[in-house]
Amino acid sequence: MEKVQLNTTKSALTGEITVPGDKSISHRAVIFGSLAKGTTTITHFLDGEDCLTTIKAFQAMGVRVEQKEDKVVIQSDGIAGLKEPFMPIDLGNSGTTARLLLGVLAGLPFHTTLFGDQSLTIRPMDRIRDPLLEMGAQIDGRNNGSYLPIAVRGQSLTGITFYPPVKSAQVKSGVLLAGLLANGETSVIETTKTRDHTENMLTAFGGEIAVEGNKVTVQGKQSLTGTEIEVPGDISSAAFFIVAALLVPGSELTIKNVGLNPTRTGLLDVLQEMKADLSITETKRMGGESIGDIKIKYSELIGADVAGDVIPRMIDELPILALLATQAKGKTVIRDAEELRYKETDRIASVVNILNTLGGKVEATKDGMIIEGETPLSGGQADSDGDHRLGMMIAIASLICQDEVILTNADAIKISYPGFFEDLATLQSN
């Protein structure tokens, strides 16, 4: 259990930075590259533990993958070339790998067993299990396949029309991936549009997909072709430095080449509502993804009511927004975010506990939290609980705490941002 002493400097954050590749897109690039026939080259790949888990899963099925830091080259014979793994596949902490991989494995002609770490083992899989069973999948495991470990015996699948009961891009993507291997047509109809990286990625690999509003449809038995993918910077990682710059007086920061997919930029919309001094410039589009630069200056902020359709567009950024809200004038209320309870940790309970430990005034609700603003933070010892985003939130909180902060389980940050502390130190030393 790694402990890190924080708050050794309160320097402003200045200069330019490029954050690691987008986690969601990196996962999907490996999955589609493994399903496609030929060579796929991925640049600016996120060299973090979760994405490496996805690589190892497909290597276990016979896909040839060479990875060196942020470049990945995949040689695949396509879907027909995937082979039954010799051993159960360890998914570590990666919920994305678990739910998307279940969609793929459900339609492959062999048996696979999946397991994960303690955190992943208690995350619900019934949300993807249920539609896959409706398509004809054979899935078993704890509580009838509701939790890992899970065994999948691939079957011939039939397309369905699915209305997800939860707002989850992972569930949507898992069903669409199963639909690619199924007979007939598969449609997913959401009440609120979730991140659409899977749809963009399928098109980039030569697949066909129809998008009409919140309805996404794929035809089964498609063949994909290897391609080149440049992964944009992860806006979920950029969020920590965006908030840091807004919180620390004198900060002025530019974050380069960030993914600006509109299904992911809810945080930027909320920050503008809170009167943040930020500007956004789109610089290019690649693989259906908008990429650009974000400029941020220290700002005095006001509280906001955060709810409704913006929540799925910033679900991973809500913890760091909660920290920011402790310093905004007035009250911030986050609602409609019950999905936070089913992440790496119960992020509602964990965020409230951490911020209150550090001196905040935050109250948990069933589907969110209420944060009292302009509350000075004192400091103390806080545990990431093995959740990478909570670890980074604690590190950013230390920049405005009056006393030192001790972060335990700091190594969880490596899941999505291995160089986080080095980048933070660089921005403070400019």
TORGU-12614 format. One record per residue (C-alpha): residue in one letter; x, y, z. Coordinates in steps of 0.1 Angstrom, whole numbers, plus 5000, padded with zeros to 4 digits. Layout:
<nodes>
AXYZ...
</nodes>
This chain:
<nodes>
M500050005000E501950304987K501750625008V502750964994Q503151285014L501551574994N501351944997T505052004997T504452314974K501552544966S503052684934A500752794906L500452564876T501752724844G502852624809E501652364784I500951994789T499751694768V497951434789P498051064782G495850904755D492150864761K491450554782S488150464766I489450504730S492650314738H490550014750R488450024719A491350064695V492849744709I489549554707F488649664672G492249614660S492149254673L488749194656A489949344623K491949164597G495449304590T497649554607T496449824631T498850084644I497850284675T499750604685H499450794718F497950484734L497450504771D500150294787G498150234819E497249914837D493649894825C494449934788L497349684791T494849434805T492849464773I496049394753K496849084774A493248954770F493548944732Q497148814733A495648524753M493348464723G496248444698V496348814686R499948934679V500449264698E503649464701Q503549754725K506250004734E505150284756D502450474737K502750294704V500849964697V501049744666I498449474662Q498649184637S495348994635D493748734613G490348884622I487448734642A487948394627G491548384639L490748424676K491548114696E490347964729P492748084757F494647824776M494047994810P491448204826I491848574817D492748814845L491049154840G492549324870N490649634878S489249704844G485449724842T485649844806T487649534795A485149314814R481949444799L483149494764L485049164763L481848984774G480149114743V482948974721L483248644738A479548574738G479648524700L482948334697P483047954692F484947864724H484947874762T486548144783T486748224820L487148584833F488248704867G489349024883D490749194914Q488649244946S487149574933L486149434899T484749124915I481949324932R481049544902P477749434886M477949244853D474149164851R473649494831I475649344802R474748974810D471049024805P471049154769L473648904760L471448624773E468548764753M470748734722G471348364730A474648384750Q475648114775I477048284806D477548154841G479248274873R478548404907N474948484912N474148344878G476748554861S476048884879Y479548904892L483048784882P484448514880I482348454849A482448164823V481348224787R480647944762G480348124729Q477248064709S475548164677L473848494686T470748664672G470449044670I468049224693T466649574700F467849674735Y466749964757P469549994784P468050044819V471250234829K473150514812S476350324804A478550344773Q480150014784V476849834782K475949994749S479349894735G479249544748V475949484731L477049644698L480249424698A478049114703G475849254675L478849254651L479148874656A475448804657N472948704630G470748984618E470449344631T471249474666S469949814679V470549994711I468150274720E469250504749T467150754768T470250974770K473150954746T476350814762R479950844749D480050724712H483650614708T482550264698E480450404670N483250624657M485850344661L483650094641T483450344612A487250394613F487850024609G485550014578G482449894596E478850014589I476750164616A473550364616V472950634641E469650804644G469351024674N469750794704K469350484683V472450294672T472149994648V474749744635Q474449464611G475949134621K478748934605Q480649234594S484349224584L486649484597T490049604583G493149714602T493850084602E495850364619I494450524651E495750834668V494350844703P493551204716G494451314751D492051194777I489651474788S489051274820S492751304828A492951664817A490051744841F492451714871F494751984858I491852194846V490552204881A493952254896A494552564875L491152694885L491852644922V495452764926P495953144924G498253254896S497752944874E497552974837L497652654817T497152514782I496352144777K497152034741N495451784719V492551684742G489651484729L486651714726N483951454717P480651624727T479551314746R482551374769T482651754774G479951794800L482551914826L483552204803D479952314800V479452304837L482652494844Q481552774820E478252794839M480352824871K482153134855A485452954848D487953144827L488552884800S488652874762I488452574738T489952554704E489352264680T492452194660K491651874640R489351574636M490551214634G488650894633G485451074640E486851244671S487351614676I490651714691G491852054704D493352274731I491952394764K493252714780I492552774817K493253054842Y492653074879S489053184885E486653274913L483653034907I480053014917G478152694926A475852514901D473052264899V474451964880A471851714868G470051554838D471551484804V474951644813I475651374839P476551084814R478751344796M480951394827I480351084849D484151034855E484751394862L482151434890P484651354918I487051634908L484051864902A483051794938L486451914950L486152224929A482752294943T484152314978Q485852644968A482952794947K480753064961G477452914973K476052554971T476652294943V474152014940I474851704919R471851484911D470951194887A474451044893E473550714910E475850534884L478750664905R477950404931Y478950134907K482450244896E485750124910T484350224944D481050374955R482250704943I479450904960A480350764994S484050774989V484151134976V482051255005N484151075030I487451205015L486351565012N484951575046T488151415060L490051705044G487751965060G484951995034K481252015040V479751755017E476551555021A475751235002T472351184986K470950874969D472050994935G474651254941M475851504967I475451854981I478552054985E478852375005G481152624988E483952845000T484952595026P488652605035L490252255034S492652165062G494351845053G494851495067Q495151135056A492951015027D492750675010S492150634973D490450294981G492250164950D490350414927H492650604903R490350904900L489950944937G493750924941M494251214917M491451414933I493151384966A496451494951I494851804936A493051884969S496451894986L497352194965I494752404984C494852235019Q496352435047D498252135061E499951835046V497951555030I498951185032L497650985002T497450615008N497050364979A498650614956D499750354932A496150324920I496750634899K498950424875I495750264862S495050564840Y497850814845P501250664852G503150994850F500651204869F502951324897E505751394873D503451614851L502151794882A505651874894T506652004860L503652244858Q504452374893S508152434884N507552634852
</nodes>
